[in-house]
Amino acid sequence: MRKRTLLLSITIACIAAAAAFGWVTIRRGFSARDNPSAIETLVATTARQLAVPSQYRQLRNPLLSSSDLYAGMEHFADHCALSVARLCMVRSCARGQYCASIAHY
């Protein structure tokens, strides 16, 4: 009987804490501009650590300091980005989607 009472008390405390957190979150509102709360940061960090196997967590990006990568990014920005954007908008219009912004190109 004592275990049952303890389990019930813990369950009620967890439900009350979740309800209080939900109420505070809703009252504060949701915004992508605000810094995440400590609980959100903890949950996101924990989820990321659980999602990535430990052997891959230690790996680093080998192209981080490559000058070829930056040269390619600059070339794309100068020569390809506008063409790709225009092509995507034309395809959107062909599918019947709203495409008023195509006139700007």
C-alpha positions as CSV (number, residue, x, y, z in Angstrom):
1,M,0.0,0.0,0.0
2,R,2.9,2.4,0.8
3,K,4.5,1.8,-2.7
4,R,1.2,2.6,-4.3
5,T,0.8,5.8,-2.4
6,L,4.4,6.8,-3.3
7,L,3.9,6.0,-7.0
8,L,0.6,8.0,-7.0
9,S,2.2,11.0,-5.3
10,I,5.1,11.0,-7.8
11,T,2.7,10.7,-10.7
12,I,0.6,13.6,-9.5
13,A,3.7,15.7,-8.9
14,C,4.9,15.0,-12.4
15,I,1.5,15.9,-13.9
16,A,1.4,19.1,-11.9
17,A,4.9,20.1,-13.0
18,A,4.1,19.4,-16.6
19,A,0.9,21.4,-16.3
20,A,2.8,24.3,-14.7
21,F,5.5,24.3,-17.3
22,G,2.9,24.2,-20.1
23,W,1.0,27.1,-18.5
24,V,4.1,29.2,-18.2
25,T,5.2,28.4,-21.7
26,I,1.8,29.3,-23.2
27,R,1.6,32.5,-21.1
28,R,5.1,33.6,-22.2
29,G,4.3,32.7,-25.8
30,F,6.4,31.1,-28.5
31,S,9.0,33.0,-30.5
32,A,12.0,31.9,-32.5
33,R,13.8,35.1,-31.5
34,D,13.8,34.4,-27.7
35,N,16.6,32.5,-26.2
36,P,15.4,29.0,-25.2
37,S,14.7,28.2,-21.6
38,A,17.1,26.0,-19.5
39,I,14.7,23.1,-19.8
40,E,14.4,23.5,-23.6
41,T,18.2,23.6,-23.9
42,L,18.6,20.5,-21.7
43,V,16.0,18.6,-23.7
44,A,17.5,19.6,-27.0
45,T,21.1,18.8,-26.0
46,T,20.0,15.4,-24.5
47,A,18.0,14.5,-27.6
48,R,21.0,15.4,-29.9
49,Q,23.4,13.3,-27.8
50,L,21.0,10.4,-27.8
51,A,20.5,10.7,-31.6
52,V,24.2,10.7,-32.6
53,P,26.3,7.6,-31.9
54,S,29.3,8.3,-29.7
55,Q,31.8,7.2,-32.4
56,Y,30.4,10.0,-34.7
57,R,30.2,12.6,-32.0
58,Q,33.9,13.0,-32.0
59,L,34.3,13.6,-35.7
60,R,35.0,17.0,-37.1
61,N,34.3,18.5,-40.5
62,P,37.3,18.0,-42.7
63,L,36.3,20.8,-45.1
64,L,36.0,23.5,-42.4
65,S,39.1,25.4,-43.4
66,S,39.3,24.5,-47.1
67,S,39.8,27.4,-49.4
68,D,38.3,25.4,-52.3
69,L,35.0,25.2,-50.4
70,Y,34.9,28.9,-50.0
71,A,35.8,29.5,-53.6
72,G,33.0,27.2,-54.7
73,M,30.5,29.0,-52.4
74,E,31.5,32.3,-53.9
75,H,31.2,30.9,-57.4
76,F,27.7,29.6,-56.7
77,A,26.7,32.9,-55.1
78,D,28.0,34.9,-58.1
79,H,26.9,32.7,-61.0
80,C,24.4,30.0,-60.0
81,A,22.2,31.2,-57.2
82,L,20.0,33.5,-59.2
83,S,19.5,30.9,-61.9
84,V,18.6,28.2,-59.4
85,A,16.1,30.6,-57.7
86,R,14.5,31.5,-61.0
87,L,14.2,27.8,-62.0
88,C,12.6,26.9,-58.6
89,M,10.1,29.7,-59.1
90,V,9.2,28.7,-62.6
91,R,8.7,25.1,-61.5
92,S,6.4,26.4,-58.7
93,C,4.4,28.4,-61.2
94,A,4.1,25.3,-63.4
95,R,2.6,23.4,-60.5
96,G,0.0,26.1,-60.0
97,Q,1.5,27.5,-56.8
98,Y,1.5,31.2,-56.0
99,C,4.4,32.8,-57.8
100,A,4.1,36.6,-57.6
101,S,7.7,37.0,-56.7
102,I,8.9,35.7,-60.1
103,A,8.3,39.2,-61.6
104,H,11.2,40.5,-59.5
105,Y,13.7,38.4,-61.5
